[in-house]
Amino acid sequence: MKAIYYEGDKKLRIGECVPVSPQQNEVQIQVAYSGVCGTDLHIYLGHMDKRVTLPQIMGHEMSGYVTAIGEGVTNVKVGDKVTVRPLRPCMDCPACIGGHTHICHNLKFLGIETSGAFQRFWTVPEYAVHLLPEGLSLEHGALIEPLAVACHDVRRGEVKKGDFIVVIGGGPIGTLIALVAKQAGAQVVVSEINQFRIKLLTELGINVIHPLEELEKYVIDKTNGAGADVVFEVTSTIKGAETMTKLPRTRGKIVVVGIFSEPVKVDLHRFFWRELELLGARVYESEDFEHAIRLTDSAQLPLDKLITILPVEKAEDAFKQMVSGGKVMKILLDLR
């Protein structure tokens, strides 16, 4: 029974998992696969040391089977195939009271403020557990969490059939946004500079523009001068913030998905001139998880092409590949 412990300063240790018996309204899950997320990378690089308690077990993208339930648990039973929506809201702040628990003012994240999914057995609150269809593979089940992010982003942008969509950034989340928007019937173009990602996106049937400087001309040409219906900024870069306002049509939307650690310049005159809408999109809600599960179960998305599976013993290699921008899109660690 293995677990991956982050010990600070880019150090990972493979140790023994110490199972935690589920208490009231808790569920213990035997983890099969756990995805390495950009957030995990930030932890590994030391950017979030103030939020974690060393040694930290990271991870929040996962799939597995219920192995034990605590008193009062009614939504799942032992043997159920599940994934986890890894949020812990306070239920007492204005956002929670207003029904927006996913953007709780005091939100805790399972795998950051608590022990995470990089371990063989993970105990979590019952409300966070989502049932997976029996026929859905565990590999695809481990992609539900990032796919739910994309579903939330596309829902925030109110993407509909026939829309012209631009995604600035073709990493894992940008790629999933593109796939979800395309499945909804939109015409999609992604801006990306990484050659591996460009090749993969092209194989997925998604138009890719490189470099970013050519994107505005492409959008104008393809929309007969109107501009995009919705633009998703997923790079968290100054150049992305500069470009995103140049692309939407009159009363078009910009959805900011990337996390900007510092304020950046935004062309507010363009917002005034075209009556644009700027929308934030943070994590997901329960309905986004359910949508992601339905989409995955329908087999309409080419998820296999995104996945690279490594054994738990290769966790350090996984993080090094992500740091170097290796030829991977989504790495799943095999904890079986």
Stockholm file with secondary structure:
# STOCKHOLM 1.0

chainA/1-336         MKAIYYEGDKKLRIGECVPVSPQQNEVQIQVAYSGVCGTDLHIYLGHMDKRVTLPQIMGHEMSGYVTAIGEGVTNVKVGDKVTVRPLRPCMDCPACIGGHTHICHNLKFLGIETSGAFQRFWTVPEYAVHLLPEGLSLEHGALIEPLAVACHDVRRGEVKKGDFIVVIGGGPIGTLIALVAKQAGAQVVVSEINQFRIKLLTELGINVIHPLEELEKYVIDKTNGAGADVVFEVTSTIKGAETMTKLPRTRGKIVVVGIFSEPVKVDLHRFFWRELELLGARVYESEDFEHAIRLTDSAQLPLDKLITILPVEKAEDAFKQMVSGGKVMKILLDLR
#=GR chainA/1-336 SS CEEEEECSTTCEEEEECCCCCCCTTEEEEEEEEEECCHHHHHHHTTTTTTTSCSSBCCCCEEEEEEEEECTTCCSCCTTCEEEECCEECCSCSHHHHTTCGGGCTTCEETTTTSCCSSBSEEEEEGGGEEECCTTSCHHHHTTHHHHHHHHHHHHHTTCCTTCEEEEECCSHHHHHHHHHHHHTTCEEEEECCCHHHHHHHHHTTCEEECSGGGHHHHHHHHTTTSCEEEEEECSCCHHHHHHHTTSEEEEEEEEECSCCSSCCCCCHHHHHHHTCEEEECCSCCHHHHHHHHHHHHTTCSCGGGGEEEEEGGGHHHHHHHHHHTCSCSEEEEECC
#=GC SS_cons         CEEEEECSTTCEEEEECCCCCCCTTEEEEEEEEEECCHHHHHHHTTTTTTTSCSSBCCCCEEEEEEEEECTTCCSCCTTCEEEECCEECCSCSHHHHTTCGGGCTTCEETTTTSCCSSBSEEEEEGGGEEECCTTSCHHHHTTHHHHHHHHHHHHHTTCCTTCEEEEECCSHHHHHHHHHHHHTTCEEEEECCCHHHHHHHHHTTCEEECSGGGHHHHHHHHTTTSCEEEEEECSCCHHHHHHHTTSEEEEEEEEECSCCSSCCCCCHHHHHHHTCEEEECCSCCHHHHHHHHHHHHTTCSCGGGGEEEEEGGGHHHHHHHHHHTCSCSEEEEECC
//
